[in-house]
Amino acid sequence: MLQTFIYYTMLYNIMETIINNMDKFVIDEQSAMEIYRSVRWLNIVFCPYCGSYEIYNRGYQDEYIRRCSCKSCGKNFNDFTKTLFANSKIPFGKLLYILVNMKFKSVLQLSKELNLHRNTVGRYHKKIRDFLLENNENPKFNGGCRNG
């Protein structure tokens, strides 16, 4: 539940950062990954499978996607493992553009601007929309808040 809340917060923060930088058409991959990592990992990388902080870096996949291995459970993972963006073939800068503009532009318009097939853009549009609708409830925390 907490990881879902963190992920939902991450998507919101990414959208806010991108909206503030809308003067660029599509953010380059390196900048997009820096934004994503700063939100996803919150200063420290952890294993998405077991939650351990004992990981080691295994280099990069496709130049920008960091690969890691967990010392505790032994599983390999990358920046997108267990996220909405896992196994995507579209460059992350284009995915961010879809994420930011999906409320303001049609799938057809996005597909023309990104030079992608409309079905591809439509699939990611639906995937992002469904995820946001599914996780669009206020988080409930245990315990109370005391003044003074």
N, C-alpha and C positions, 0 to 999 in steps of 0.2 A: 504494500500500500504506500509506504514512504517512497519507494523507488518510482512508483507511478506518479506521485506528486512531484518529485524532483524532475522527472522527465517532462511532465506537463509544464512545470515552471521553466525548464530549459527551452522548450518550444516557444513559450511566450517571450522569453528574453531574446531569443534569436530573432523572432519577428520584430520586436521593438528595435533591436540594433539595426536590422536591415532597413526598416522603414525610415529610420533616422539617416540612412545613407542611400536613399533612393536615387541620388543623382547619377549613380552608375547603373548601367543596364543589367549586367550580370557580374556578380562579384567573382574575382579570380579564385581558383581552387585554394591557393595558399591562404589567402585572407579568409575565405569561407571556413576552412578547417581550423584556423586560429580562433575564430569566433565560436565555432562549435565546441572545440576542446575547452575553451575557457568556461563555457557553460556546463558542458557534460561532466567534466571531471572535477570542477570546483577546487583547483589547486593540487589535487592528488588523484592518481589513477588507482582504481580498485577493480577487482575481478567481478564481472557482471554475473558470474555463476555462483560463487561462494561468498563474495563480499570482502575477501582478503585484500589487504594492502601490500602484501608481499608478492610483488610482480617484478618481472624484468623485461626490458625492452628488447624486441626481436627485429628492430629495423622498421622499414616502411614498405607498404604495399602500394603500388601505383603512385609512387613518389610522395604522396601527401597523407595517406592513411596509415597511422601508427599501428604496428602489430606488437602484441605483448603475450607473455605466458605467465600463468599463476604458479607460484612456488608451492602453494598449499594444495590445490586440487589438480594441478598439472594441465589444465585446459588452456588452449590458445584462444585469443580474442583480438579484436581490433576496435577502432574508435566507434564503429557502428554496431557491434555485436549486441543483440537483444534490444535493438531500437527500431523505430519506424523505417529507418534508412538502411537497414541491413540488406545485403545482397543487391543493392541498386547498381544498375549499369549506367545511370545518368550521372554526369559530374555533379558534385555536391553544390557548386555555385548555382547551377540551373535548378536543382531541387529547392534551394533557398528562394530563388526567384518565384517559383511556383507557390511556395508556402506564403510568401509575402503578398503576392498579387492575386491569389485565388479568390479573394473577396471582391476584387475590383475589376477583374477581367475574365472573359469567357475562356473555356478550354481551347476553343479554336484560335482565339487571339493569342493566348499563351503559346500554343504550338507553333504558330507562325513566327512569333518573336524569337522563340528558342530553336527554331528549325528542327523540331521533333514531330513525330507522327501524333495526330490528335488523340489516338487511342492510348498512346504512352502517357501523354500529359493527363488525359482523363483518368487513367488508372491511378497515377500518383495523386491527382486532385481528390479522388474518392478515398484513397487510403489515408491521406492527411485529414480530410474532412471527417471521416468516420472515427479516426483516432481522437480528434478534438471533441467531437460530440460525445463519444464514449467516456471521456475523462473530463467532462465539463461540469463537475459538481464541486462545490466548496469542500475543501479538506476538513475532516473532523479530527480534532486532536483530543487525546485522553487527558484528563486532569483539568484543573481550573486555573484561573488567573486571579491572584490575590493582590490587592492594593495595599501598599504600606508595609 
